[in-house]
């Protein structure tokens, strides 16, 4: 290591990811718009077969922003109270 920063953590396998997400809950989705980040809260669940179902408010414009772009989904550190 060159002292610049910590190495990236190991990426968990699909089974571990499914286990971590299986409880459903709250997360955040990030996309870019005109080179700037747009981050919106979202509810999610795993209904089965490895699918991740994400719901967010209609006013966020997420469906429009997330077409044909890479998105990031993050969960943790958030509860129903916000």
N, C-alpha and C positions, 0 to 999 in steps of 0.2 A: 504494500500500500504506500502511496506517495505522500500521505499526510494531508491531502486536500480535503478529504471527506470520508465518511464511512461507506463501506461497500453496500450495494443494494441488497436487501434481504432476499432470501430464497423465495421464489414464486411457488405458492402451494399448488398442489395438483387439483384436478377437477373435483374429486371426491371431497377434499378438504374445503374447497371453496363452496361447494353445495352445502356442506355441513355448517359452515359459518353463516351462510345466507338463509338457511332453511327456516329460521324463525320469522322471517319477514320483518317489516318495520319501516324505518325511515332512512333515507339516504339523500345523496346529492348527485345531480348530473351536471357535467360541465361540457360546454361546447364553445367554439369561438365564433365571433361575429365581427367582421371587419377587423380581424387580428386581435380582438379584445376578448377576454374570457367572460362567459355568461354562465353563472352557476345558479341552479334552481333546486329547491327541495322536492323530493318525490317519495311517495309511498311505493313499496315494492313487496312482491311475494314470489315464491317459486311454486307454481301450480303442479309441476311434474315434468318429466322427460327433459330435464335440464333447461327448461325455459325460465327466463327472468321476466316477470310481468311488472311494468313500471307505470304508475299513475301519477299525474301531476295536474295542477290547476290549468283550466282552459286559457287563462290570461297570460300564462308564461310564454306562449308561442313556441314551446319546445318542439312540437311536431314539425313546424316549419324550419326551425333552426337545425334540427338533427337530421335532416335529409341529406344523404350523400356526403356525410362528413364523419370523422372519427369523433366519438363521444367518450367521456370518462364517467364511470359510475363509482361512487364511494359511499360507504356506509360506516356507521360507528360514531359514538360520541353525541348522539342526538336521540331525543325521545319524543313522545307525543306532545309534550308541553313545549317543545322547540328548544 
